[in-house]
Amino acid sequence: MRSLVLIALLAAPAQAEVPRISLIFGPDALNAAPEDIRSVRRIDEGDRGAALVIRLSGSFDRLMSDLTAAHVGETGKLLICNELAVEPYLNAPINEAMFVISDTDIARLDRLQALLTGPRCAEVPDS
């Protein structure tokens, strides 16, 4: 019996880290790992809330351009650690791999910022 348990544990696939950022339109997605994030900057606007400005490495600019050019006029999903951050509607292609998330819910932005900058997605507790 002990050998069966060991075999089952060895046969189980290692749980892979989810992408830190995913921009999804239909079946197409741009996925970025933590090392692909060049910067996360916060802008506090007092009573009007705050914003996170996220810039991916320049190598993602072409991927962003191609993805968004193919989906103009559609609504997508921006996920941070598989958590829905925003559902953007595309009016035009985006040529720079940059995202801006604004909200009046400061606790929500705090959580998203922690997910973006933390060591692993799973290590940020739910708020």
C-alpha positions in Angstrom: 0.0 0.0 0.0 2.8 2.4 0.9 4.4 2.0 -2.6 1.0 2.8 -4.3 0.8 6.1 -2.4 4.4 6.9 -3.4 3.6 6.1 -7.0 0.5 8.3 -6.9 2.5 11.2 -5.5 5.2 10.8 -8.1 2.7 10.5 -10.9 0.8 13.7 -10.0 1.9 16.6 -12.2 3.6 19.5 -10.4 1.3 22.5 -10.1 2.5 25.1 -12.5 2.4 28.8 -11.5 -0.4 30.6 -13.3 0.5 33.6 -15.5 0.9 36.8 -13.5 -0.9 38.7 -16.2 -3.2 37.4 -18.9 -5.0 39.5 -21.6 -7.6 37.3 -23.2 -9.7 37.9 -26.3 -11.7 34.8 -27.3 -9.3 31.9 -27.8 -6.2 34.3 -28.0 -4.2 35.3 -25.0 -1.1 37.2 -24.1 0.4 35.7 -20.9 3.2 37.3 -18.8 5.3 35.8 -16.0 6.7 37.9 -13.1 10.0 38.4 -14.9 8.1 39.9 -17.9 6.8 42.8 -15.8 9.1 45.8 -16.1 7.3 48.0 -13.7 4.2 48.5 -11.5 3.5 52.1 -10.6 0.7 53.3 -8.4 -1.0 56.7 -8.8 -3.1 57.7 -5.8 -5.9 60.3 -6.7 -7.3 60.9 -3.2 -11.1 60.7 -3.1 -11.2 59.6 -6.8 -9.4 56.4 -6.0 -6.1 55.1 -7.5 -4.6 53.5 -10.5 -2.0 50.9 -11.2 0.2 51.4 -14.3 1.7 48.2 -15.4 4.4 48.0 -18.1 5.6 44.7 -19.5 9.1 44.3 -21.1 9.5 45.7 -24.6 9.5 42.3 -26.1 5.7 42.2 -25.5 4.9 45.3 -27.5 4.7 43.3 -30.8 2.6 40.6 -29.1 0.2 43.2 -27.7 -0.1 44.9 -31.1 -0.8 41.7 -32.9 -3.4 40.5 -30.3 -5.3 43.8 -30.1 -5.3 44.4 -33.8 -7.0 41.1 -34.3 -9.7 41.9 -31.8 -10.7 45.6 -32.3 -14.4 46.0 -31.4 -14.3 43.2 -28.9 -14.4 43.0 -25.1 -11.6 40.9 -23.4 -10.5 40.0 -19.9 -7.4 41.2 -18.1 -6.5 38.7 -15.4 -4.0 39.1 -12.7 -3.1 35.7 -11.2 -6.3 34.3 -12.7 -8.3 37.1 -10.9 -10.4 39.3 -13.1 -9.0 42.8 -13.0 -11.0 44.5 -15.8 -12.9 43.7 -19.0 -11.5 46.1 -21.6 -13.3 47.0 -24.8 -10.9 47.7 -27.7 -11.6 50.8 -29.8 -8.2 50.5 -31.5 -5.1 48.3 -31.5 -2.7 48.9 -28.6 1.0 49.1 -29.6 2.6 49.2 -26.2 2.4 46.4 -23.6 1.0 48.6 -20.9 -2.1 48.4 -18.7 -3.8 50.9 -16.5 -6.3 49.7 -13.9 -8.2 52.4 -12.0 -10.7 52.0 -9.2 -12.2 53.8 -6.3 -12.0 50.5 -4.3 -8.5 51.0 -2.7 -8.6 47.6 -1.0 -9.1 45.9 -4.4 -6.2 47.9 -5.9 -4.0 47.0 -2.9 -4.8 43.3 -3.6 -4.0 43.5 -7.3 -0.8 45.3 -6.6 0.2 42.6 -4.1 -0.6 39.9 -6.7 1.5 41.7 -9.3 4.5 42.3 -7.0 4.4 39.4 -4.7 6.7 36.3 -4.9 3.9 34.0 -6.1 0.2 34.4 -7.0 -0.9 31.9 -4.4 0.9 33.6 -1.5 -1.4 36.6 -1.4 -4.3 36.0 1.0 -7.8 36.9 0.1 -9.0 40.3 1.4 
